[in-house]
Amino acid sequence: GLATPITLRDQQNLAGLSLLYLYDNFNDSGFITYFALLPDYWGKGYAEKLMGESIRLATDRGKKFLKLEVDKTNYRAIKFYKKSKFNVESENGVSLIMALKL
């Protein structure tokens, strides 16, 4: 299956993008494979809106968990994901695997 894109726009400008993999029918987890916001939109509530839409879509598709992988040194992202109620599930070298129970 393909990733499902969620775009967040400020008028005509792309502010952020989330890609979710939700198609594995044998798995109760969805995966955020990409989550990014342009720096001009940092600290203005756009990330929360984009994450909210990502969580809503995963919930609508019947997923029980939403997971993602983040670089251990991306402190800003880790702080945001923790604020969004994601917890560290495991580590694999340079990355953390984080999960949110839906």
Summary of the structure (lengths in Angstrom):
residues: 102
radius of gyration: 13.3
end to end distance: 21.7
largest distance: 39.6
contacts: 273
relative contact order: 0.18
helix: 26%
strand: 44%
